[in-house]
Amino acid sequence: MPEEPEPPGPDPDRSSQPATPAAPPPFIGRSWPGGLAESGRKHLPEALRLPLFRRYLAGFGPLSLGTWMQLVALGYLTLQVTGSVAAVGLVGAADGIPAVVLSIPAGAVGDRFPRRLVLVVATSALGLTSLGLALAAGTSRASLPVLIGAAICFGAADAFNAPSRQALVADLVPREQLLGAATLTSSVGSAARIVGPAIAGLLLGTLGAASCFLAMAASVVPLLLVLSRGHWPAAKSSTTELSALRRMLEGLSWCRGDPLIRSVLLGTLILGLFGIGYMPYLPVFAKDQLHGGGQVLGLMYSVGGIGALAGGLALSLVSGRLRRDRLLLGAAPLYAMSLFGLTRAPTLWLAVPCLAGISLGFMAANTAMLTTLQAAAPEMMRARVLALYSLAYAGGGPVGTLLYAGLSRVVPLFSAIAGGALVVGMVLLWTATRPALRSLG
């Protein structure tokens, strides 16, 4: 066996020359005192070191905040104008229907045209609709047909916004950093979910609904400014010669033929059906099982937002060491046991940790499946795949609500939801154990 050569000694000609100083670490932000800056940089998600993603996140935050304010104000104004709970439901359905009808065409558009351009048009439509609704509310012309029309415009714009926005994030961020980027985006959305309704409540009580719609219109400006500057990546497309219908069929055929995409979309659909479909029944749970009113219901929603925010921030710090299959493997039992426990919780103090577990489990499972689709889908097919992901939630939630309503005629409502929780857990565990997901990492 040959002997290893000895390491070379110092070069006598260079021993007196000063060593070249090492390059300083890349600048991320303002320096913090002492070693805190280095420690903070070390633990920051790597996605935050990407300038374009930081700019996207800075534009997405205000828009998410404005969206929650608009959602609260739209329901409030509908009830104020009509005095009818059924009208509130009708306006809510008008907002959701376009997402079901337009998701697949919106995915084809996101793969055919530059995603930045699609986002500019869709975001501008959101802002103009909010501006028109603010004018109608301020001049006392917000009739039910006007509110329904505005809700349809909101839903249609968001149907085109969602797949292109999620595909753009995957265009900006390398595959190994998608988990960190998704958890950061989820954290921003969770913070908006907590803060937005609170601000909307203050504005509704002082300035009226028109102020909330004006705030929504203003919230689109930061994202439009971000998208108007810099060199944003343009997705490659090999289907420019195909008709819109052929592009949609091509996307559906590709998803059906890919085992990993197929299994993840199935998991997303089941999570949408049974894991989102129960949410409209939270007021029933607060009243019948916890014997509380609006304050208890508000606390339940707030706990959910806080749990999602805390979980998102925690996961973003360790995202570089997480695998998608393991994240989903842990999220499945957490979500299922938490939702099952909520249906059996007799007091608010037992319901609170279950609500936090539901939010954390949902956020983790959703992040694992979303980033799997972003990483596994080819760039030229990404928006169409993510459109099916959006459709699974947009269509699955309302269908799941109706399914629970039907089951409640046979078994108690909360027993049906408990059974749905177990179904979600089993399907997510099955998805997490797919060999293709384990190989993706």
N, C-alpha and C positions, 0 to 999 in steps of 0.2 A: 504494500500500500504506500503510495508516494506521500512524502511528508509535505505538509502545507507550508508554503513560503512564508517567511517571517515578514511582518509588516515593515514597510520602508521607514527608515529613520528620518529625522528632519533634514530638509535640504539646507546645506551650509550657506548656499548663496542667498536663501530667502529668510534665514533665521532672524536677520536684523530688520526685515521689512515689516511694517505694521500690517496686521490682518485687515482684510477688507470688511468693513462693518456690514452686518446682516441687514437686509431690507426691512424697514419697519412694517408692522402689521397693517393691513388695510384699514383706513379710517371709516368707522361706522357712524359715529355721532359725536356729540360733545363728550369730552373726557370727564369721568367721574373721579372723585378724590381717591388717592391711594391706589390700591390694587383692585378697587371695585369695578373700574372700567374694564380691566382685562377679564375679570371674572364674569361680568355681564356679557361681554362679547363672546366669551367661550360658550355660554349657555344659551345664547340667542339662537332661534331656529335659523338654519342656513338660508331659508327662503327670504328672510328679511335683508340679507346682504345683496339681493338682486334689485337694482334701482327701479326697473320697470315694475316689478311686483310690489315694491314699497309704494310706488305712485298709484298703482291700481288699488291697493288697500286703502290709501288715503282718500281716493275718490269713492270707493264702495261704502265706507263707513257712513258718511252723511246721507247717502241715498238709502241705506238700510234704516237709518233713524227716521228719515222722512216717510218711508213706506209704512212703518208701524204707526206713526202719527196719523197718516192718512187713513189707515185701516180703522183705527179707533173713531176718528171723526166721521167717516162715512157711515158707520153703523149708528152713531149718535145722531147725526143729521137726519138719517132715514126715519128713525123712531120719532124725532122731533117733528118732522114734516107730516108723517102719515099717522103716527100714533099706533101703528100696527106691528106686532112682532112678526107676522107672516111677511110683511114687506121687507123687514130686515133680512129675513132668510132669502127672499127673492133677490135682493141686491147682492147678497153674498154668493148665491148661485150664479148670478150674472157675471161676477168676477171670476168664478172658477171654470165655467163652461169653456171659454176660449182656450184655456190651457189644455183641455182635453182635445178640442177640435183642431187646434193649430200647432200642437207640439211637434208632430212629425213633419209637417211642411216647414216649420221654423228650423228644425234640424237640417233639412236639405238646403235652406237658405244660408245657414251658418257655415256649411261646407262649400257653398258655391261662391259666396262673396266674402270680401275681407271681414273678419269678425269684428274688427274695430269699427268698421262702417255700420254693420248691423247694430252694434251697441249704441252708436251715436244716434241712429234713427230711432231705435226703440226707447232709449232714454229721453230723447227729445219729445217723443210722443207722450211719455209719462208726465213730463213737466208741463207740456201744453194742456193736457187733460186736467191736471191739478189747477192750473191757472184759470181755465174756463170754469171749473167747479167752484173755485174761490169767488169768481165774479158772480156766479149764479147764487151762491150762498149769501154773499154780501148784499145782493140786491133783492133777496127774498124771492128768487125765481127757481129755486131748487125743488122742482116737482118730482114725483116718483119716476116718470119717464126720463127726466134729465139724470137722475141718480142711477137708474139702470143703464142708460147709455154710457155714463162715465165709468161705471163698473166694468162694462164690456170693453171699453177702450183700455182701462187699466189691465184687465186680464189678457187682452190681445197683445199689448206691448210687452208684458212680462213673459208671455209665451215665447216671443222671439228673443227676449233678453236672456233668459235663463240658460239655454243650451250654448249660445255663443259666448256668454260670460264664463261658464265653466270650462268650455273648450279653450278659451283664451288663456285661462290660468295654466292649463296644461301646456300651452304653447310657450308660456313665459318661464316655467319652472322645470328643471330637469326631473326625470322620473323619480330619482332617489330622494328628492325634496318635496314631492307632492303631498306627503302626509303632513309635514310641517305647514305647508301653505294652506292645506284644507282646514287644519285645526285653527290656524290664525284667522282665516276667513269666518269660520264658525264662531270663534270667540267674539269677533267684531259684531256679527249678527246677533249673538246672544246678549251682548251689552246693549245693542239697540233695542232688543226685545224688552229689556228691563227699563231702560231710560225713556224710550219713545212714548209708550202709553202714559207714563207719569207726566212728561212734558205736555202731551196732548190733553190730559185731564186739566192741567193748570190753564192752558190756553182756552179750552172749551168753557171753563168757568169764568174767564175774565174777558176774552176778546171774541169768543164765538168760533164756530166751525171753520169760517172762512180763513182764519189765521193759520189753522193747521194745514189747510190746502195750500196756502201761500208758502208755508214752511216746506211742504213737499216739493213745490215748484222750485224753490231756491235750492233744495238739496241735490237736484240733478246737476247744478252748475259745476261743482268740483269735479265730478266724473267726466263731464264733457270737456272741461279744461285739460284734464289729465290725458284724455284720449286724443285731444287735438295737438298734442305736443309729443315729440320724440318719434323714434323709428320703431313702430310696433310690428311684430312678426306677422307675415302673411301666410296663411295656411296653404299648403299645396293642394291642388285639386286636379283630379284626372277625369272629372265628369262634366267638364264645361260643355261638351257637345250633347249631353243627355238632357231630355226634358225634365221638368220638375217632378212629374210622376215617376219617371224612370229612376231618378235619383233617390226618391223616397223608397221605391221598391228595392233598389240596390242596397240601401241601408238596412232594411228589414231582413232581406235575404242574408246579408253578411252576419247580422246578429244571431239569426237562427242557426247558422252553420258553425259558430264559434262556441265551443262548450263552456269556456270560462265566462264569456259575456252572457251567455244564456242563463247560467246558474246564478250569476250576480244579479241580473235583471229579475229573475224569479224571486230571489231573496228580497230585493227592493220592493217588488209588488206585494209580497206577503207582509212586509213591514208597513207598507202603505195601507193595506186593507185592514189589518188587525191592530197595528201599532199606532196608526193615526186616526182610524175610524172611531176610536173610543172617545176622542177629545171633546166632541160636542156634548158628551154626557157628563162632563165634569161639574156643571151646575147642578145636575140631578144628584150626583154623588155628594156634593157639598151640602145640599138640602136634606136628602133622605138618609144618608149614612152618617154624616158629620153633624147634622142638625144646625147648620150655620147659614149665614146669608152672604151678602155681597163682599163683606170684609174677608170672610173665610175663602171665598172663591178667588178674590184678588191675591191673597197670600199664597194660594196654591199655584197660581200662574207665576207669581214672582219667584217662588222657590224653584220652579222648573227652569226659569231663565237663569237664576243664580247658579244652579247645578250645572247647566250646560256651559256657562261662562267659565266657572272654576275648572271644570273638566277639560274644556278646550285649551285653556292656558297651561294646565299641567301637561296635557298630551303634547302641546307644541314644544315644550322644553325637552321632552325625551323622544320626539318624533324621529330623530336620526338613528335611534337604536331600536325602533319598533318595526315589526313585520306586520303586513296587512292581515295575514291569516291568523296570527296570534292575537291581534287587536280584536278581530271579529270573534275569535274563539272566546275571548274574555267578555266581550260585550253581550254575546247572546244570552248566557245565563243571568248576567246582571240585569239586563232589560226584562227578561221573562219573569224572574223572581220578584223584581220590583213592581211590575205591573200586576202580577198575581197578588202580591202582598197588599197593594193599594186597594184592590177589590175586597179585601178582608179586614182592612184597618178600621176599627171602631171609633178611633179618636184622631184628632188633628195631629197630635204629637207622634202617633205611629204612622200617619199618612205622609208627614213631611219628609222623613228619610226615604220613603218609597218614591216620592215625587222626584227627589234629587237623583236617586238611582235610575229612574226612568229617563230623565234628561241626559245623564252621563252615558247610560247604555245606548240610547238612541244616537247621541252625537258620535260615539265611538264606532258603532255599527255603520252609521251613515257615512262617516269619514272613510272607513275601510273600503266600503263598496264603491263610493264615488271615486276615490283615487285609483281603485282597481280599474274602473272603466276608463278613466283618464289616461292611465298608463298603458292599458292593453289595446285600446282602440288606435288604429292608424290615424295619422294626422289628418288625412283627407276624408276620414269617416267619423271623426271624433264628435262633431256637433250632432250628427244623426244618432249616434249611440247615446249621447247624453240627453237628447230629446226624449228617447224612450225611458230613460231614468226619470226625467221630469214628469212624463206621462204616468208612470207607475205611481207616483205620489199624488199628482193632481187628480187622476181618476180613481186610484185605489182608496183614498181617504173617504170621499163621499159614498162610494159603493160599500165600503166597510161599515160606515155609519148606518146605511140602510140594512145591511146584513145583520148587524147587531139588533136593530129594531125588529127585524123579522124573528130572530132567535129568541128575543125577549117574550114572544108570545108562547114559547114552548118552555123555556127555562127562565129563571130570574136574570135580569139584565146584567148584573155584576158577575153572575156565574158564567154567562156567555163571554164576557170580557176576560174573565180569568182563563177560560178555555182558549180564547184567542191568544192570550199571552204565551201559553204553552206551545201553541202552533208556531208562533213567531220564533220562540227559542229553538225549537227543533229544526226549523227550516234554516235559520241562521247558522246553527251548528253544522248542518249538512253542507251549506255553502262554504263555511270556513275550512272544511276538510277536503275540498276539491283539490286534486293533485296540481292542477294548473295554477290555482291560487297560491299554493305553497311554493311552487317553482318561481312565481313572479316575485315573491318576497314582500 
